[in-house]
Amino acid sequence: MQPTSDPRVLLNETSPVPVTSEATRAPLAFHRKLPGYSPTPLTSVPGLANRLGIGAVYVKDESSRLGLPAFKMLGGSWASYRSIIERTGIDPEGWETIEDLALQLEPHLPLTLATATDGNHGRAVARFAKLLGLKSRIWVPKGTVAPRIEAIEAEGAIVRITNGTYDDAVAEAGLAADANTLVVSDTSWPGYEIVPRWVIDGYSTMMFELEDQLASMGLPEPTVIAAPMGVGALAAALTMRYGNHIPRPVIIGGEPTNSACVLAALEAGEVVTVPGPHDTSMAGLSCGTASPIAFPFLAAGLDAAIAFDDEWAEEGMRLLAAEGIVSGESGAATLGTLLSLADRRADLRDTLNLGPDDVALVIVTEGATDPKNYERIVGRLPETVAAV
Ligand SMILES: Cc1ncc(COP(=O)(O)O)c(C=O)c1O
């Protein structure tokens, strides 16, 4: 059945994105040293362009990234690494392979990495800890599905289930910091801002890859970019990269209706908490509070924030499956955002660069991390089962 619900749309007046640091390729150089690194695929998908009525659609497929089924290892590994370097004083120039780094860390053990997660970030932090022989403790919200918990445990982590929302899990994980425990959160709070900024910086690898791929494939740059929004860290990274770009693409942030915390913050002019429960099948985007350090970038760099019902992401999963791309619910949020606009807000086509001469970038941020739900939505099990 075709989705029919109307998206909530907030058009946002953009201004120059604040420049707080020079974007360097240091995270990319670091990621290249990790086992299994290769750039994720970028593909032009004419079937999606036809469906949306857009000139071209590029899919950047993050369903397999550094051995995990989501883009999150980019931020989780870089922020964990920077935190470890800072804590131990290890020379960042003094290692070549992850095994070298693990050896150098031995005198500093025991060390534990801790964080809250909806699934993907925590699994990434736990994987990075495992690679280095560290321990990990990961907090998840009540209701997190078993495959996501089991996937984190399979990385050797101790998983704690919070009796509350993602925001409650963040608060609990934040208390874990001690002499041997580094908290590596992808969201920020007053007094805890440096590590989540490293998470944002880690996501830049995706954008440097994209730049290189467009150049080598001779493709034009996107004129519109859809960003999925949980706490807004990835969307902030996209605004940092493209918000002052010339020519500037339109950047559209999409989030679930039931956890539309970025839209609420843009409306209020400051970070606010939207009351739970934040029920959505887009589990990675289920949270009530945008990251305070992401907010200034989102306020300056997003052209629009869109809140839409799960059915749009689910339709996105089916369309991607028909093109041979396995996407989970949060992974299809970018396509869901554009679908809801194309079908229900044709009046915004010109304003949001969604016309026949435009080129859209759709980032598929995760694979099928909940295979049962994938089967319910797409009608068959994923060819690549990502979570287990
Ligand atoms: C698959 C997936 N996509 C998108 C996001 C959104 O990222 P952010 O929380 O930085 O807005 C997440 C966050 O966990 C995620 O897991």
The ligand as a Tripos MOL2 file, in Angstrom:
@<TRIPOS>MOLECULE
LIG
   16    16     1     0     0
SMALL
NO_CHARGES

@<TRIPOS>ATOM
      1 C1         21.2630    4.0560   10.8490 C.3       1 LIG1
      2 C2         21.2760    5.4320   11.3950 C.ar      1 LIG1
      3 N1         21.0230    6.4570   10.5680 N.ar      1 LIG1
      4 C3         21.0200    7.7200   11.0130 C.ar      1 LIG1
      5 C4         21.2720    8.0210   12.3380 C.ar      1 LIG1
      6 C5         21.1780    9.4460   12.7910 C.3       1 LIG1
      7 O1         22.3650    9.9770   13.2170 O.3       1 LIG1
      8 P1         22.3870   11.1510   14.2950 P.3       1 LIG1
      9 O2         21.9490   10.5620   15.5940 O.co2     1 LIG1
     10 O3         23.7730   11.6250   14.2450 O.co2     1 LIG1
     11 O4         21.4080   12.1860   13.8410 O.co2     1 LIG1
     12 C6         21.5500    6.9770   13.2350 C.ar      1 LIG1
     13 C7         21.8460    7.2460   14.6440 C.2       1 LIG1
     14 O5         22.0220    6.3740   15.4550 O.2       1 LIG1
     15 C8         21.5490    5.6530   12.7520 C.ar      1 LIG1
     16 O6         21.8020    4.6090   13.5600 O.3       1 LIG1
@<TRIPOS>BOND
     1     1     2 1
     2     2     3 ar
     3     2    15 ar
     4     3     4 ar
     5     4     5 ar
     6     5     6 1
     7     5    12 ar
     8     6     7 1
     9     7     8 1
    10     8     9 2
    11     8    10 1
    12     8    11 1
    13    12    13 1
    14    12    15 ar
    15    13    14 2
    16    15    16 1
@<TRIPOS>SUBSTRUCTURE
     1 LIG1         1 GROUP 0 **** ****
